[in-house]
Amino acid sequence: MEPTVIATTPFEGQRPGTSGLRKKVRTFQQAHYLENFVQAIFDTQTELAGGTLVVGGDGRYYNREAIQVILRMAAANGVARVLVGRGGILSTPAVSCVIRKYKTQGGIVLSASHNPGGPEEDFGIKFNVAAGGPASESVTEAIFARTQSIDHYRTLDCPNTNLDMVGTGAIGAMQVEVIDPVADYAALMEDLFDFNAIRALFNSGLFSMRFDAMHAVTGPYATEILENRLGALPGTVMNGVPLEDFGGGHPDPNLAHAHDLVALCEGPHALDFGAASDGDGDRNMILGKNFFVTPSDSLAVLAANAHLTPGYHSGIRGIARSMPTSQAADRVAEALGVECFETPTGWKFFGNLLDAGRITLCGEESFGTGSDHVREKDGLWAVLFWLNLLAVRQQSVAEIVSEHWRHYGRNYYTRHDYEAVDAKAAGALVDHLRIMLPALPGQRFGDYTVAYADDFAYTDPIDGSVSANQGIRIGFEGGSRIVLRLSGTGTEGATLRVYLEFYEPDPTRHHQDTQEAMAPLILIARELAQIEARTGRAEPTVIT
């Protein structure tokens, strides 16, 4: 079977963002658009020729069609073997797991993560390297550069592959293995966590929980692990069937979009534990009875208690957090005597630290937590970690977190998102702040005095690469901070994210309402950045 060579011309705007190339479905459906980007991967990642590639996605609209395109092109470009999830399904952490377990030469993940799905919504594609994690900037820039000069792509004229039955087939000389998308990942989780202890917790009759899969990719994973292997009651997994449009919902596990789960965790008859994951399975939200655990606190609590789980019983080597994430994990690292790294937003920045053995746990405030077991953040892993702690410590979520605060102090934390803001106005807001930065140190705003102000830059301690302009930081005496940055995960306009935190060591002041406690700092941030005047937004779209 001879490859067909198709003439093409470049498209504008195919530079991958922090998590790959994300656009509206209709953009990807243009003739040659997806093919150009995929060919750019094969042209620049030459180790795939004669190698093994993993392919899967979150099941959103256009997932199946895109996989068929990729399979035909992989065969035409000399890939020897492809592992693809049954039904085209593989969560992002499962892709990383499979890449690492079978030592493949990389993987292609089809997802727009927590963004909505459907014919009028979002789609995405990214390349993961042989270590299992997102491609580095040097790789994504090489792919982008190729998209700007591409003049042809290679494919095969052949029938579609049956993705719905586990087994082995072929496209030309390329072997195609449709694999159980859950099996390898579930086996890894069983190695890391005490399934017997969690099973006993479920069987005690004293514990109630729900996991909201949000009609996204983690439904099959959570059903198999929580209900089938651990014995949670049938129905523990809510919205467990992946749908192309996520049931019309927004698969972002936060207090706004997982409102049904949040309601079940509130009131006198609240569940003991609630958790949710996002579109592609790499994010998590943790709830207790009338209690929300911020992702920043979750990372800190897991780090402080890691030794209570089988996979981390010997302790951790270090912790990394994204710059906007609260400094709660820093206090744990200091107490444990291990390194703590502050990186730019984007999971790829943790990869070098993980591969070098400098860290064990890492996390971002955007509901992402992970460890050295894979090279992606991992939503269900975090949920199982929490269940393991609950089973071992025999305390509630609120008791575990409150005890953590008593020991380390509390970093009050909130994030205000202004979504789909005019991109030009958002850029001007950030540029204005950059101009102000040198004059801010020493200035007083209410009870807060600015200690430092900068545009965060990161020098990778492993390879020496420098990432500049990663977000505005305004730090105050006593540890409070305001951070502002534009997000690269949306497909429409710009998202302005405002992060705020302050440290409270006094246990008698640890249970204030977060928004009320932080009201003065919130007002300072809005006025300092001139948010309403520059964007027309009086209030944020989402508060977490």
KOLVO-56240 format. One record per residue (C-alpha): residue number from 1; x, y, z. Coordinates in nm, 3 decimals. Layout:
<rs>
{r NUM, {X, Y, Z}}
...
</rs>
This chain:
<rs>
{r 1, {0.000, 0.000, 0.000}}
{r 2, {0.171, 0.316, -0.126}}
{r 3, {0.132, 0.649, 0.057}}
{r 4, {-0.059, 0.928, -0.109}}
{r 5, {0.113, 1.267, -0.110}}
{r 6, {-0.131, 1.558, -0.079}}
{r 7, {-0.029, 1.914, -0.168}}
{r 8, {-0.112, 2.173, 0.096}}
{r 9, {-0.035, 2.526, 0.210}}
{r 10, {0.030, 2.661, 0.563}}
{r 11, {-0.239, 2.791, 0.796}}
{r 12, {-0.185, 3.087, 1.024}}
{r 13, {-0.201, 3.034, 1.400}}
{r 14, {-0.088, 2.675, 1.446}}
{r 15, {0.155, 2.756, 1.727}}
{r 16, {0.078, 2.522, 2.022}}
{r 17, {-0.006, 2.688, 2.353}}
{r 18, {0.066, 2.563, 2.706}}
{r 19, {-0.131, 2.245, 2.635}}
{r 20, {-0.112, 2.196, 2.260}}
{r 21, {-0.309, 2.343, 1.971}}
{r 22, {-0.665, 2.436, 2.066}}
{r 23, {-0.921, 2.580, 1.829}}
{r 24, {-1.289, 2.552, 1.752}}
{r 25, {-1.400, 2.221, 1.597}}
{r 26, {-1.488, 2.396, 1.273}}
{r 27, {-1.131, 2.521, 1.243}}
{r 28, {-0.998, 2.165, 1.271}}
{r 29, {-1.257, 2.046, 1.019}}
{r 30, {-1.114, 2.266, 0.744}}
{r 31, {-0.955, 2.067, 0.465}}
{r 32, {-0.588, 1.995, 0.543}}
{r 33, {-0.588, 2.181, 0.880}}
{r 34, {-0.548, 1.880, 1.110}}
{r 35, {-0.335, 1.700, 0.854}}
{r 36, {-0.086, 1.986, 0.834}}
{r 37, {-0.030, 1.985, 1.209}}
{r 38, {-0.002, 1.605, 1.229}}
{r 39, {0.245, 1.597, 0.940}}
{r 40, {0.450, 1.862, 1.118}}
{r 41, {0.473, 1.625, 1.416}}
{r 42, {0.596, 1.338, 1.198}}
{r 43, {0.838, 1.562, 1.007}}
{r 44, {1.003, 1.694, 1.324}}
{r 45, {0.980, 1.390, 1.552}}
{r 46, {1.180, 1.155, 1.334}}
{r 47, {1.209, 0.886, 1.603}}
{r 48, {0.846, 0.797, 1.534}}
{r 49, {0.945, 0.642, 1.200}}
{r 50, {0.992, 0.273, 1.281}}
{r 51, {0.873, 0.339, 1.637}}
{r 52, {0.557, 0.311, 1.847}}
{r 53, {0.299, 0.587, 1.893}}
{r 54, {0.015, 0.611, 2.147}}
{r 55, {-0.307, 0.779, 2.033}}
{r 56, {-0.621, 0.862, 2.229}}
{r 57, {-0.845, 1.139, 2.344}}
{r 58, {-1.123, 1.248, 2.576}}
{r 59, {-1.410, 1.142, 2.352}}
{r 60, {-1.523, 1.492, 2.262}}
{r 61, {-1.680, 1.576, 1.925}}
{r 62, {-1.442, 1.505, 1.632}}
{r 63, {-1.226, 1.271, 1.844}}
{r 64, {-1.300, 0.959, 1.639}}
{r 65, {-1.262, 1.131, 1.303}}
{r 66, {-0.929, 1.284, 1.405}}
{r 67, {-0.795, 0.946, 1.520}}
{r 68, {-0.872, 0.790, 1.182}}
{r 69, {-0.680, 1.073, 1.011}}
{r 70, {-0.384, 1.024, 1.247}}
{r 71, {-0.376, 0.645, 1.200}}
{r 72, {-0.368, 0.671, 0.820}}
{r 73, {-0.099, 0.938, 0.835}}
{r 74, {0.107, 0.744, 1.089}}
{r 75, {0.111, 0.443, 0.857}}
{r 76, {0.206, 0.662, 0.561}}
{r 77, {0.493, 0.815, 0.760}}
{r 78, {0.650, 0.484, 0.859}}
{r 79, {0.530, 0.441, 1.217}}
{r 80, {0.565, 0.072, 1.298}}
{r 81, {0.302, 0.037, 1.569}}
{r 82, {0.020, 0.240, 1.722}}
{r 83, {-0.151, 0.178, 2.054}}
{r 84, {-0.497, 0.337, 2.055}}
{r 85, {-0.758, 0.333, 2.330}}
{r 86, {-1.079, 0.141, 2.267}}
{r 87, {-1.344, 0.378, 2.136}}
{r 88, {-1.068, 0.635, 2.082}}
{r 89, {-1.066, 0.691, 2.458}}
{r 90, {-0.755, 0.751, 2.667}}
{r 91, {-0.735, 1.002, 2.949}}
{r 92, {-0.435, 1.234, 2.937}}
{r 93, {-0.267, 1.069, 3.239}}
{r 94, {-0.342, 0.727, 3.090}}
{r 95, {-0.164, 0.828, 2.769}}
{r 96, {0.140, 0.916, 2.978}}
{r 97, {0.111, 0.587, 3.167}}
{r 98, {0.098, 0.383, 2.845}}
{r 99, {0.388, 0.574, 2.685}}
{r 100, {0.606, 0.506, 2.988}}
{r 101, {0.499, 0.145, 3.046}}
{r 102, {0.558, 0.035, 2.687}}
{r 103, {0.853, 0.269, 2.624}}
{r 104, {0.700, 0.417, 2.311}}
{r 105, {0.845, 0.704, 2.114}}
{r 106, {0.562, 0.940, 2.205}}
{r 107, {0.190, 0.996, 2.195}}
{r 108, {-0.076, 1.220, 2.046}}
{r 109, {-0.346, 1.339, 2.284}}
{r 110, {-0.674, 1.471, 2.143}}
{r 111, {-0.839, 1.702, 2.392}}
{r 112, {-0.918, 2.060, 2.480}}
{r 113, {-0.906, 1.958, 2.847}}
{r 114, {-1.168, 2.141, 3.053}}
{r 115, {-1.309, 2.341, 2.759}}
{r 116, {-1.663, 2.265, 2.635}}
{r 117, {-1.718, 2.011, 2.356}}
{r 118, {-1.956, 1.977, 2.064}}
{r 119, {-1.983, 2.080, 1.697}}
{r 120, {-1.960, 2.452, 1.783}}
{r 121, {-1.713, 2.414, 2.068}}
{r 122, {-1.348, 2.326, 2.119}}
{r 123, {-1.101, 2.062, 2.005}}
{r 124, {-0.730, 2.018, 2.068}}
{r 125, {-0.423, 1.815, 1.985}}
{r 126, {-0.084, 1.789, 2.152}}
{r 127, {0.225, 1.574, 2.127}}
{r 128, {0.370, 1.396, 2.430}}
{r 129, {0.735, 1.292, 2.423}}
{r 130, {0.887, 0.954, 2.508}}
{r 131, {0.915, 1.045, 2.878}}
{r 132, {0.535, 1.065, 2.879}}
{r 133, {0.493, 1.437, 2.930}}
{r 134, {0.395, 1.735, 2.716}}
{r 135, {0.650, 1.839, 2.457}}
{r 136, {0.903, 2.101, 2.560}}
{r 137, {0.900, 2.447, 2.407}}
{r 138, {1.185, 2.350, 2.173}}
{r 139, {0.975, 2.064, 2.036}}
{r 140, {0.653, 2.266, 2.004}}
{r 141, {0.841, 2.549, 1.836}}
{r 142, {0.991, 2.303, 1.587}}
{r 143, {0.644, 2.168, 1.512}}
{r 144, {0.509, 2.520, 1.469}}
{r 145, {0.795, 2.620, 1.241}}
{r 146, {0.722, 2.321, 1.019}}
{r 147, {0.353, 2.417, 0.995}}
{r 148, {0.461, 2.751, 0.852}}
{r 149, {0.653, 2.598, 0.562}}
{r 150, {0.464, 2.276, 0.498}}
{r 151, {0.368, 2.204, 0.137}}
{r 152, {0.252, 1.841, 0.149}}
{r 153, {0.142, 1.563, 0.380}}
{r 154, {0.139, 1.185, 0.351}}
{r 155, {-0.158, 0.957, 0.408}}
{r 156, {-0.304, 0.624, 0.298}}
{r 157, {-0.627, 0.565, 0.113}}
{r 158, {-0.780, 0.289, 0.325}}
{r 159, {-1.095, 0.204, 0.526}}
{r 160, {-1.144, 0.327, 0.881}}
{r 161, {-1.007, 0.117, 1.166}}
{r 162, {-1.258, -0.046, 1.403}}
{r 163, {-1.185, 0.134, 1.731}}
{r 164, {-1.451, -0.042, 1.936}}
{r 165, {-1.298, -0.388, 1.981}}
{r 166, {-0.978, -0.468, 2.167}}
{r 167, {-0.740, -0.648, 1.935}}
{r 168, {-0.465, -0.616, 1.678}}
{r 169, {-0.498, -0.515, 1.314}}
{r 170, {-0.294, -0.342, 1.049}}
{r 171, {-0.291, -0.042, 0.819}}
{r 172, {-0.045, -0.126, 0.547}}
{r 173, {0.276, -0.230, 0.722}}
{r 174, {0.178, -0.060, 1.050}}
{r 175, {0.040, -0.265, 1.338}}
{r 176, {-0.261, -0.114, 1.517}}
{r 177, {-0.341, -0.237, 1.867}}
{r 178, {-0.673, -0.128, 2.016}}
{r 179, {-0.616, -0.153, 2.392}}
{r 180, {-0.832, -0.145, 2.702}}
{r 181, {-0.795, 0.222, 2.796}}
{r 182, {-0.829, 0.159, 3.170}}
{r 183, {-0.628, -0.158, 3.244}}
{r 184, {-0.271, -0.024, 3.253}}
{r 185, {-0.369, 0.288, 3.443}}
{r 186, {-0.573, 0.094, 3.702}}
{r 187, {-0.281, -0.144, 3.761}}
{r 188, {-0.052, 0.153, 3.829}}
{r 189, {-0.301, 0.300, 4.080}}
{r 190, {-0.317, -0.033, 4.261}}
{r 191, {0.063, -0.022, 4.302}}
{r 192, {0.057, 0.329, 4.448}}
{r 193, {-0.235, 0.316, 4.691}}
{r 194, {-0.366, 0.083, 4.962}}
{r 195, {-0.673, -0.056, 4.789}}
{r 196, {-0.750, -0.281, 5.087}}
{r 197, {-0.771, 0.017, 5.321}}
{r 198, {-0.990, 0.212, 5.079}}
{r 199, {-1.210, -0.094, 5.027}}
{r 200, {-1.255, -0.123, 5.403}}
{r 201, {-1.353, 0.245, 5.418}}
{r 202, {-1.623, 0.188, 5.156}}
{r 203, {-1.744, -0.128, 5.329}}
{r 204, {-1.766, 0.037, 5.672}}
{r 205, {-2.111, 0.178, 5.604}}
{r 206, {-1.992, 0.501, 5.766}}
{r 207, {-1.863, 0.676, 5.455}}
{r 208, {-2.048, 0.833, 5.165}}
{r 209, {-1.904, 0.982, 4.847}}
{r 210, {-1.970, 1.072, 4.484}}
{r 211, {-1.730, 1.118, 4.196}}
{r 212, {-1.851, 1.345, 3.915}}
{r 213, {-1.696, 1.242, 3.584}}
{r 214, {-1.884, 1.527, 3.414}}
{r 215, {-1.970, 1.301, 3.115}}
{r 216, {-1.601, 1.314, 3.029}}
{r 217, {-1.316, 1.069, 2.996}}
{r 218, {-1.272, 0.961, 3.361}}
{r 219, {-1.615, 0.792, 3.371}}
{r 220, {-1.486, 0.448, 3.264}}
{r 221, {-1.176, 0.481, 3.480}}
{r 222, {-1.365, 0.583, 3.794}}
{r 223, {-1.635, 0.319, 3.743}}
{r 224, {-1.379, 0.041, 3.703}}
{r 225, {-1.155, 0.150, 3.992}}
{r 226, {-1.400, 0.294, 4.247}}
{r 227, {-1.704, 0.073, 4.192}}
{r 228, {-1.569, -0.250, 4.041}}
{r 229, {-1.230, -0.285, 4.214}}
{r 230, {-1.281, -0.094, 4.539}}
{r 231, {-1.645, -0.181, 4.602}}
{r 232, {-1.798, 0.165, 4.616}}
{r 233, {-2.176, 0.156, 4.582}}
{r 234, {-2.315, 0.149, 4.227}}
{r 235, {-2.396, 0.506, 4.133}}
{r 236, {-2.099, 0.647, 4.322}}
{r 237, {-1.977, 0.768, 3.982}}
{r 238, {-2.203, 1.046, 3.854}}
{r 239, {-2.224, 1.139, 3.486}}
{r 240, {-1.998, 0.844, 3.410}}
{r 241, {-2.065, 0.796, 3.038}}
{r 242, {-1.835, 1.004, 2.813}}
{r 243, {-2.037, 1.212, 2.568}}
{r 244, {-1.919, 1.409, 2.266}}
{r 245, {-2.062, 1.732, 2.411}}
{r 246, {-2.012, 1.639, 2.779}}
{r 247, {-2.389, 1.634, 2.817}}
{r 248, {-2.403, 2.003, 2.733}}
{r 249, {-2.198, 2.085, 3.044}}
{r 250, {-1.866, 2.254, 3.096}}
{r 251, {-1.624, 1.978, 3.206}}
{r 252, {-1.425, 2.197, 3.443}}
{r 253, {-1.415, 2.060, 3.801}}
{r 254, {-1.470, 2.378, 3.998}}
{r 255, {-1.735, 2.514, 4.232}}
{r 256, {-1.925, 2.679, 3.947}}
{r 257, {-1.937, 2.401, 3.689}}
{r 258, {-1.964, 2.098, 3.920}}
{r 259, {-2.262, 2.256, 4.099}}
{r 260, {-2.463, 1.932, 4.139}}
{r 261, {-2.174, 1.766, 4.321}}
{r 262, {-2.116, 2.077, 4.533}}
{r 263, {-2.482, 2.073, 4.640}}
{r 264, {-2.448, 1.709, 4.754}}
{r 265, {-2.158, 1.810, 4.980}}
{r 266, {-2.348, 2.090, 5.154}}
{r 267, {-2.607, 2.095, 5.429}}
{r 268, {-2.691, 1.869, 5.725}}
{r 269, {-2.703, 1.553, 5.509}}
{r 270, {-2.391, 1.628, 5.311}}
{r 271, {-2.167, 1.357, 5.167}}
{r 272, {-1.843, 1.281, 5.350}}
{r 273, {-1.640, 1.317, 5.032}}
{r 274, {-1.693, 1.454, 4.683}}
{r 275, {-1.457, 1.470, 4.389}}
{r 276, {-1.469, 1.560, 4.022}}
{r 277, {-1.241, 1.548, 3.720}}
{r 278, {-1.238, 1.732, 3.390}}
{r 279, {-1.269, 1.665, 3.018}}
{r 280, {-0.944, 1.472, 2.972}}
{r 281, {-0.900, 1.346, 3.327}}
{r 282, {-0.600, 1.548, 3.439}}
{r 283, {-0.768, 1.786, 3.686}}
{r 284, {-0.943, 1.728, 4.016}}
{r 285, {-1.162, 1.900, 4.272}}
{r 286, {-1.176, 1.774, 4.631}}
{r 287, {-1.470, 1.838, 4.864}}
{r 288, {-1.550, 1.731, 5.217}}
{r 289, {-1.868, 1.769, 5.415}}
{r 290, {-1.941, 2.143, 5.386}}
{r 291, {-1.575, 2.192, 5.299}}
{r 292, {-1.386, 2.287, 4.981}}
{r 293, {-1.016, 2.202, 4.955}}
{r 294, {-0.828, 2.450, 4.738}}
{r 295, {-0.590, 2.282, 4.491}}
{r 296, {-0.304, 2.467, 4.659}}
{r 297, {-0.395, 2.322, 4.999}}
{r 298, {-0.452, 1.980, 4.842}}
{r 299, {-0.094, 1.969, 4.711}}
{r 300, {0.040, 2.073, 5.052}}
{r 301, {-0.170, 1.815, 5.241}}
{r 302, {-0.072, 1.531, 5.005}}
{r 303, {0.295, 1.625, 5.038}}
{r 304, {0.276, 1.633, 5.418}}
{r 305, {0.102, 1.293, 5.430}}
{r 306, {0.260, 1.109, 5.136}}
{r 307, {0.442, 0.867, 5.366}}
{r 308, {0.105, 0.717, 5.463}}
{r 309, {0.059, 0.562, 5.117}}
{r 310, {0.241, 0.258, 4.974}}
{r 311, {0.372, 0.437, 4.666}}
{r 312, {0.533, 0.718, 4.867}}
{r 313, {0.601, 0.548, 5.200}}
{r 314, {0.971, 0.636, 5.193}}
{r 315, {0.895, 1.007, 5.164}}
{r 316, {0.929, 1.259, 4.884}}
{r 317, {1.238, 1.410, 4.720}}
{r 318, {1.095, 1.752, 4.650}}
{r 319, {0.789, 1.955, 4.551}}
{r 320, {0.720, 2.189, 4.261}}
{r 321, {0.432, 2.430, 4.215}}
{r 322, {0.337, 2.674, 3.945}}
{r 323, {0.410, 3.036, 4.027}}
{r 324, {0.042, 3.137, 4.079}}
{r 325, {-0.018, 2.843, 4.315}}
{r 326, {-0.017, 2.939, 4.683}}
{r 327, {0.295, 2.902, 4.894}}
{r 328, {0.134, 2.641, 5.122}}
{r 329, {0.348, 2.365, 4.968}}
{r 330, {0.664, 2.569, 5.030}}
{r 331, {0.602, 2.546, 5.405}}
{r 332, {0.571, 2.169, 5.387}}
{r 333, {0.890, 2.140, 5.183}}
{r 334, {1.075, 2.352, 5.435}}
{r 335, {0.951, 2.137, 5.724}}
{r 336, {1.049, 1.816, 5.541}}
{r 337, {1.387, 1.954, 5.439}}
{r 338, {1.330, 1.896, 5.067}}
{r 339, {1.360, 2.123, 4.766}}
{r 340, {1.067, 2.334, 4.647}}
{r 341, {1.053, 2.485, 4.297}}
{r 342, {0.839, 2.768, 4.162}}
{r 343, {0.780, 2.722, 3.788}}
{r 344, {0.574, 2.891, 3.517}}
{r 345, {0.223, 2.764, 3.452}}
{r 346, {0.221, 2.459, 3.225}}
{r 347, {0.286, 2.098, 3.322}}
{r 348, {0.579, 2.068, 3.082}}
{r 349, {0.788, 2.276, 3.324}}
{r 350, {0.767, 1.998, 3.583}}
{r 351, {0.896, 1.737, 3.338}}
{r 352, {1.267, 1.815, 3.368}}
{r 353, {1.245, 1.821, 3.748}}
{r 354, {1.063, 1.486, 3.755}}
{r 355, {1.300, 1.322, 3.506}}
{r 356, {1.601, 1.448, 3.703}}
{r 357, {1.462, 1.302, 4.027}}
{r 358, {1.453, 1.642, 4.195}}
{r 359, {1.081, 1.628, 4.284}}
{r 360, {0.816, 1.367, 4.364}}
{r 361, {0.498, 1.576, 4.383}}
{r 362, {0.388, 1.878, 4.182}}
{r 363, {0.077, 2.085, 4.135}}
{r 364, {-0.099, 2.387, 3.995}}
{r 365, {-0.374, 2.598, 4.145}}
{r 366, {-0.586, 2.524, 3.835}}
{r 367, {-0.698, 2.194, 3.991}}
{r 368, {-0.397, 1.997, 3.871}}
{r 369, {-0.195, 1.767, 4.095}}
{r 370, {0.050, 1.493, 4.008}}
{r 371, {0.367, 1.301, 4.087}}
{r 372, {0.650, 1.108, 3.930}}
{r 373, {0.422, 0.813, 3.847}}
{r 374, {0.342, 0.976, 3.509}}
{r 375, {0.437, 1.303, 3.341}}
{r 376, {0.094, 1.465, 3.342}}
{r 377, {-0.130, 1.595, 3.613}}
{r 378, {-0.372, 1.323, 3.716}}
{r 379, {-0.723, 1.380, 3.848}}
{r 380, {-0.825, 1.031, 3.956}}
{r 381, {-0.481, 0.970, 4.111}}
{r 382, {-0.539, 1.270, 4.339}}
{r 383, {-0.882, 1.138, 4.437}}
{r 384, {-0.738, 0.796, 4.524}}
{r 385, {-0.459, 0.965, 4.722}}
{r 386, {-0.720, 1.148, 4.929}}
{r 387, {-0.923, 0.829, 4.979}}
{r 388, {-0.608, 0.653, 5.099}}
{r 389, {-0.546, 0.931, 5.354}}
{r 390, {-0.907, 0.927, 5.473}}
{r 391, {-0.888, 0.549, 5.518}}
{r 392, {-0.559, 0.558, 5.709}}
{r 393, {-0.613, 0.867, 5.921}}
{r 394, {-0.979, 0.794, 6.002}}
{r 395, {-1.057, 1.167, 5.999}}
{r 396, {-1.284, 1.382, 5.787}}
{r 397, {-1.155, 1.602, 5.506}}
{r 398, {-1.216, 1.912, 5.720}}
{r 399, {-1.031, 1.762, 6.016}}
{r 400, {-0.728, 1.671, 5.806}}
{r 401, {-0.704, 2.016, 5.646}}
{r 402, {-0.773, 2.204, 5.970}}
{r 403, {-0.501, 2.006, 6.147}}
{r 404, {-0.267, 2.087, 5.859}}
{r 405, {-0.341, 2.459, 5.901}}
{r 406, {-0.278, 2.443, 6.275}}
{r 407, {0.063, 2.295, 6.208}}
{r 408, {0.173, 2.504, 5.907}}
{r 409, {-0.057, 2.808, 5.912}}
{r 410, {-0.319, 2.883, 5.648}}
{r 411, {-0.255, 3.040, 5.309}}
{r 412, {-0.591, 3.194, 5.224}}
{r 413, {-0.623, 3.172, 4.848}}
{r 414, {-0.865, 3.260, 4.570}}
{r 415, {-0.863, 3.297, 4.193}}
{r 416, {-1.084, 3.536, 3.997}}
{r 417, {-1.124, 3.461, 3.625}}
{r 418, {-1.243, 3.715, 3.372}}
{r 419, {-1.323, 3.495, 3.072}}
{r 420, {-1.353, 3.589, 2.702}}
{r 421, {-1.220, 3.940, 2.763}}
{r 422, {-1.126, 4.142, 2.457}}
{r 423, {-0.771, 4.024, 2.386}}
{r 424, {-0.638, 4.370, 2.300}}
{r 425, {-0.780, 4.521, 2.620}}
{r 426, {-0.639, 4.237, 2.830}}
{r 427, {-0.297, 4.277, 2.672}}
{r 428, {-0.302, 4.651, 2.735}}
{r 429, {-0.390, 4.588, 3.102}}
{r 430, {-0.086, 4.364, 3.144}}
{r 431, {0.140, 4.606, 2.956}}
{r 432, {0.025, 4.889, 3.183}}
{r 433, {0.113, 4.683, 3.491}}
{r 434, {0.457, 4.602, 3.351}}
{r 435, {0.526, 4.974, 3.319}}
{r 436, {0.420, 5.028, 3.683}}
{r 437, {0.630, 4.747, 3.833}}
{r 438, {0.957, 4.932, 3.906}}
{r 439, {0.777, 5.200, 4.108}}
{r 440, {0.562, 4.969, 4.321}}
{r 441, {0.807, 4.838, 4.588}}
{r 442, {0.766, 5.038, 4.907}}
{r 443, {0.423, 5.170, 4.814}}
{r 444, {0.144, 5.115, 5.065}}
{r 445, {-0.210, 5.008, 4.972}}
{r 446, {-0.434, 5.000, 5.277}}
{r 447, {-0.267, 4.767, 5.527}}
{r 448, {-0.039, 4.618, 5.262}}
{r 449, {0.311, 4.737, 5.171}}
{r 450, {0.464, 4.614, 4.845}}
{r 451, {0.784, 4.418, 4.905}}
{r 452, {0.856, 4.327, 4.542}}
{r 453, {0.695, 4.353, 4.198}}
{r 454, {0.812, 4.176, 3.884}}
{r 455, {0.721, 3.990, 3.569}}
{r 456, {0.808, 3.633, 3.662}}
{r 457, {1.094, 3.468, 3.472}}
{r 458, {1.211, 3.111, 3.522}}
{r 459, {1.550, 2.958, 3.457}}
{r 460, {1.519, 2.581, 3.433}}
{r 461, {1.764, 2.431, 3.685}}
{r 462, {1.812, 2.123, 3.467}}
{r 463, {1.866, 2.252, 3.113}}
{r 464, {1.922, 2.623, 3.176}}
{r 465, {1.642, 2.736, 2.946}}
{r 466, {1.479, 3.070, 3.032}}
{r 467, {1.106, 3.145, 3.021}}
{r 468, {1.027, 3.515, 3.060}}
{r 469, {0.704, 3.717, 3.095}}
{r 470, {0.523, 3.441, 3.283}}
{r 471, {0.296, 3.658, 3.494}}
{r 472, {0.288, 3.974, 3.702}}
{r 473, {0.379, 3.920, 4.068}}
{r 474, {0.311, 4.182, 4.335}}
{r 475, {0.431, 4.060, 4.672}}
{r 476, {0.357, 4.228, 5.002}}
{r 477, {0.537, 4.227, 5.334}}
{r 478, {0.415, 3.931, 5.540}}
{r 479, {0.372, 3.697, 5.242}}
{r 480, {0.053, 3.817, 5.075}}
{r 481, {0.055, 3.821, 4.693}}
{r 482, {-0.137, 3.937, 4.390}}
{r 483, {-0.059, 3.757, 4.063}}
{r 484, {-0.207, 3.843, 3.724}}
{r 485, {-0.161, 3.656, 3.399}}
{r 486, {-0.337, 3.584, 3.074}}
{r 487, {-0.433, 3.219, 3.024}}
{r 488, {-0.338, 3.029, 2.710}}
{r 489, {-0.601, 2.753, 2.743}}
{r 490, {-0.903, 2.924, 2.591}}
{r 491, {-1.000, 2.949, 2.224}}
{r 492, {-1.195, 3.275, 2.231}}
{r 493, {-1.075, 3.619, 2.340}}
{r 494, {-0.850, 3.620, 2.646}}
{r 495, {-0.892, 3.497, 3.001}}
{r 496, {-0.749, 3.727, 3.267}}
{r 497, {-0.668, 3.534, 3.582}}
{r 498, {-0.615, 3.717, 3.911}}
{r 499, {-0.468, 3.511, 4.196}}
{r 500, {-0.465, 3.634, 4.554}}
{r 501, {-0.327, 3.491, 4.877}}
{r 502, {-0.234, 3.587, 5.227}}
{r 503, {-0.079, 3.389, 5.509}}
{r 504, {-0.256, 3.357, 5.844}}
{r 505, {-0.061, 3.182, 6.124}}
{r 506, {-0.328, 3.231, 6.394}}
{r 507, {-0.547, 2.915, 6.427}}
{r 508, {-0.834, 3.122, 6.568}}
{r 509, {-0.854, 3.299, 6.231}}
{r 510, {-0.838, 2.993, 6.006}}
{r 511, {-1.210, 2.951, 5.942}}
{r 512, {-1.315, 3.285, 5.796}}
{r 513, {-1.504, 3.301, 5.468}}
{r 514, {-1.231, 3.326, 5.206}}
{r 515, {-1.385, 3.603, 4.996}}
{r 516, {-1.469, 3.811, 5.302}}
{r 517, {-1.126, 3.762, 5.455}}
{r 518, {-0.959, 3.860, 5.130}}
{r 519, {-1.190, 4.149, 5.038}}
{r 520, {-0.929, 4.422, 5.099}}
{r 521, {-0.672, 4.245, 4.881}}
{r 522, {-0.932, 4.178, 4.609}}
{r 523, {-1.015, 4.550, 4.599}}
{r 524, {-0.647, 4.644, 4.577}}
{r 525, {-0.599, 4.408, 4.283}}
{r 526, {-0.899, 4.542, 4.091}}
{r 527, {-0.802, 4.904, 4.141}}
{r 528, {-0.430, 4.855, 4.081}}
{r 529, {-0.492, 4.672, 3.752}}
{r 530, {-0.783, 4.899, 3.652}}
{r 531, {-0.977, 4.586, 3.560}}
{r 532, {-1.323, 4.738, 3.517}}
{r 533, {-1.200, 5.047, 3.335}}
{r 534, {-0.987, 4.847, 3.093}}
{r 535, {-1.207, 4.539, 3.035}}
{r 536, {-1.558, 4.661, 3.115}}
{r 537, {-1.595, 4.377, 3.366}}
{r 538, {-1.720, 4.479, 3.709}}
{r 539, {-1.708, 4.121, 3.842}}
{r 540, {-1.518, 3.804, 3.753}}
{r 541, {-1.684, 3.529, 3.548}}
{r 542, {-1.572, 3.252, 3.785}}
{r 543, {-1.443, 3.266, 4.142}}
{r 544, {-1.260, 2.967, 4.291}}
</rs>
